[in-house]
Amino acid sequence: MFAVSLGEGAELRPLEPWQAEEFAAHADRVRDEILPWIPWATKVKDTATARDFVQAYADKQAADSGRLYGIWLDGELIGGTLFRVFNPTIGVCEVGVWLASQARGRGLITQAVNHMIDWAVRDRGMARVEWLCDPENANSRKAATRIGFTHEATHRSAFVLEGDRRDVEVWAILADEWLDR
């Protein structure tokens, strides 16, 4: 297993099926604060559903179509990142993130996503990295801007969460923009 230091006792590392119990406990701790934005927050309710979710990403990783990582701070799972979509054939992937409120403001998401984009572009040859978010999610929009994504479009009524239709902002950074930073 690998771990990437994010500084000050924080690290990014794969989140794997054997960690389902830890992920379920984390989901319970952060559910209320991420529920308005993160679809899996409604689905991961116990160790079994956590295992199903993490296993689905293990299967995606085996198929080279997605990946799931956790962010640990002083040994506690406090957030994560993922490649929700990862398509090396067309060179496009989508990054997603979540973080417990007590861990915000440390630059953990910025650092983690920078590592992910660098790997996707430099090692895997991705031409485009996307970031999708609800226009009402100010923290997500700020993170996208900080990392260097460009807002390209807002897809109206394009997403359903708990029966509520939502708009989705599409942000992206292209490989040449990333490499020219």
C-alpha positions in Angstrom: 0.0 0.0 0.0 1.2 3.5 -0.6 0.6 6.7 1.3 1.2 10.3 0.2 2.0 12.8 2.9 -0.2 15.8 3.0 1.8 17.3 5.9 1.1 17.8 9.6 0.0 14.2 10.3 -2.2 13.9 7.2 -2.0 11.4 4.4 -3.8 10.3 1.3 -4.0 6.5 0.7 -6.3 4.0 -1.0 -9.5 3.2 0.7 -10.1 -0.5 0.4 -12.8 -3.0 1.2 -11.1 -4.3 4.3 -11.6 -0.8 5.8 -15.4 -0.9 5.4 -16.0 -0.7 9.1 -13.8 2.3 9.5 -15.5 3.9 6.4 -19.0 3.2 7.8 -18.0 4.9 11.1 -16.6 7.9 9.2 -19.8 8.1 7.2 -21.8 8.2 10.4 -19.6 11.1 11.7 -19.9 13.3 8.6 -23.2 12.3 7.1 -25.2 15.4 8.2 -22.6 17.8 6.8 -22.0 16.1 3.4 -25.6 14.9 2.8 -26.6 17.9 0.8 -23.8 17.3 -1.7 -22.5 13.7 -1.7 -24.8 11.0 -3.1 -23.1 8.1 -1.2 -24.0 9.7 2.1 -27.5 8.3 1.7 -26.4 4.8 0.8 -23.5 4.1 3.2 -25.4 3.3 6.4 -23.5 0.4 8.0 -20.5 -1.9 7.4 -22.3 -3.9 4.8 -23.2 -0.9 2.6 -19.8 0.6 3.2 -18.2 -2.6 2.0 -20.4 -2.6 -1.1 -19.5 1.0 -1.9 -15.7 0.5 -1.4 -15.8 -2.8 -3.3 -17.5 -1.1 -6.2 -14.5 1.2 -6.4 -12.1 -1.7 -6.0 -13.8 -3.2 -9.0 -13.6 0.1 -10.9 -9.9 0.3 -10.1 -9.4 -3.3 -11.4 -11.2 -2.2 -14.6 -9.1 1.0 -14.7 -12.3 3.1 -14.6 -12.2 4.7 -11.1 -10.4 4.9 -7.8 -11.1 5.7 -4.2 -8.8 7.3 -1.6 -9.1 8.2 2.0 -7.6 11.2 3.8 -6.4 10.4 7.3 -5.4 13.0 9.9 -3.5 11.7 12.9 -4.8 8.2 12.1 -8.5 9.1 11.8 -10.3 8.9 8.4 -11.6 12.5 7.9 -12.4 12.6 4.2 -11.6 11.3 0.8 -11.1 11.8 -2.9 -12.0 9.7 -5.8 -11.9 9.3 -9.5 -15.6 8.8 -10.0 -15.0 8.5 -13.7 -11.6 7.4 -15.2 -11.5 6.7 -18.9 -7.9 6.3 -20.3 -9.3 5.5 -23.7 -10.6 9.0 -24.3 -8.3 10.7 -21.7 -11.0 12.1 -19.4 -11.5 11.6 -15.7 -13.6 13.2 -12.9 -12.3 14.0 -9.4 -14.7 14.1 -6.4 -14.0 15.0 -2.8 -15.4 15.3 0.7 -13.9 16.4 4.0 -15.1 16.6 7.6 -15.7 20.2 8.7 -13.1 20.0 11.5 -10.4 19.2 9.0 -11.2 22.1 6.6 -8.9 25.0 6.1 -5.7 23.0 6.1 -5.3 22.6 2.3 -5.8 18.9 2.5 -8.2 18.7 -0.5 -6.0 21.0 -2.6 -2.9 18.9 -1.9 -4.7 15.6 -2.4 -6.3 16.6 -5.7 -3.1 18.2 -6.9 -1.4 14.7 -6.4 -4.3 13.0 -8.2 -4.3 15.4 -11.2 -0.5 15.2 -11.5 -0.7 11.4 -11.6 -3.6 11.4 -14.0 -2.0 13.8 -16.5 1.7 12.9 -16.2 1.5 9.1 -15.6 -1.8 8.2 -17.3 -2.0 10.7 -20.1 -5.3 12.2 -19.2 -6.1 15.2 -21.4 -9.0 16.5 -19.3 -9.8 16.4 -15.6 -13.3 17.3 -14.5 -14.9 18.5 -11.3 -18.6 18.5 -10.9 -20.5 20.2 -8.1 -23.8 21.7 -7.0 -23.7 25.5 -7.6 -24.9 25.9 -4.0 -21.8 24.1 -2.7 -19.6 27.1 -2.0 -16.8 25.1 -0.5 -16.5 22.9 -3.6 -16.6 25.8 -5.9 -13.8 27.5 -3.9 -11.7 24.4 -4.0 -12.1 24.0 -7.7 -11.0 27.6 -8.3 -8.1 27.2 -5.9 -6.8 24.1 -7.7 -7.0 25.8 -11.1 -10.2 24.4 -12.6 -12.2 26.6 -15.0 -16.0 26.8 -14.8 -17.2 25.7 -18.2 -21.0 25.2 -17.8 -23.9 24.7 -15.6 -26.2 21.8 -16.5 -29.7 22.7 -15.3 -31.7 20.1 -13.5 -29.1 17.4 -14.4 -28.8 15.6 -11.1 -31.1 14.0 -8.6 -30.3 13.7 -4.9 -32.9 12.3 -2.6 -35.6 13.0 -5.2 -34.6 16.7 -5.5 -33.5 17.8 -9.0 -30.3 19.9 -8.9 -28.1 21.9 -11.3 -24.6 20.7 -11.8 -21.6 22.9 -12.5 -18.9 21.5 -14.8 -15.4 22.6 -14.1 -12.3 21.3 -15.9 -8.6 21.6 -16.3 -6.8 20.5 -19.4 -3.5 18.7 -19.4 -1.6 21.5 -21.1 -3.0 24.0 -18.6 -1.9 21.7 -15.7 1.6 21.2 -17.1 2.0 24.9 -17.8 1.3 25.9 -14.2 
